[in-house]
């Protein structure tokens, strides 16, 4: 399967039954396949007039009780940021796929980039936390689509899948497990009658409240202005605002060890580590093997979850190696997080690559050789 085919099948397997989007290269094939597949499983596809409307449509569908998704690329992702903030403050579970391409502005329409990784974390204004996953294969496009919907439901939060043109268009074998081997998280409904339900008040000891749909008998107020646990606007109520912001922030950041996914290769005896993600990890793996053949002790840490960033993982790695190499298809973004989390324990070497092409393995190998000195 191509990556975008696998993504669609994963989303449908996870229970996605609503897709709203607007065509944009290189994500259009996701919308095309969704338009064909969703009606066959009782779902709804709608092409909206633009990306602003697309994200608002899936927020509405989610409050209507459906698992909902949209897909776009860099320029459309920029347009969706206000809607993303709306979903965050209203605690609406949605999945947003960004198939990254070169920028800024309209940029490199058909070529890959990893330039949106900081926008995924900080693109909307205000204080909040986000979950963002970075697949590197068709298999992970399937697997992480399911994971994204599960995380969205568990934390009542938007989840972003940060793919790129390479991963979306690559075609390779994938394994689809039997349905009874796939974990699908369903939405948690209130256990109290409507008269006792408070929409944004978690149960004791919980970070996240249950979520009924409109039409199920519960009083629901979906308000973008800062609101209390009932959904009412708070005006100048600083203590209530602080309570709300801290909860939507910490429900993600304090669960980083539960959310974070990563893959380690060859780090047991490594002097040099390559920290990588997405399609850059594919060439990083080849560079790691080449370096090992030359007798250089190098390993690879592939970040699958980019946000929330797992500081402790990088801090521990930094204490064991003398250098970390960070290849990215941008001018150096996640490398800043690696530098911060490493706390100066080892040398950090960025390997930026822009212009719409993957690294050549030799470029990463050269950085590894330099790091090993």
Secondary structure, 3 states (H helix, E strand, C coil): CEHHHHHHHHHHHHCEEEEEECCCCCCHHHHHHHHHHHHHHCCEEEECCCHHHHHHHHHHHHHCCCEEEEEECHHHHHHCHHHHHHHHHCCCCCEEEEEEEECCCCCEEEEECCCCHHHHHHCCCCCCCCEEECCCCHHHHHHHHHHHHHHHHHHCCCEEEEEEHHHHHCECCCCCCCHHHCCCCCCCCCCCCHHHCCCCCCCCCCCCCCCCCCCCCCCCCCCCCCECCCCCECCCCHHHHHHHHHHHHHHHHCCHHHHCCEEEECCCCCCEEEEECCCHHHHHHHHHHHHHHCCCCEEEEEECEEECCCHHHHHHHHCCCCEEEEEECCCCCHHHHHHHHHCCCCEEEEEECCCCCCCCHHHHHHHHHHHHC
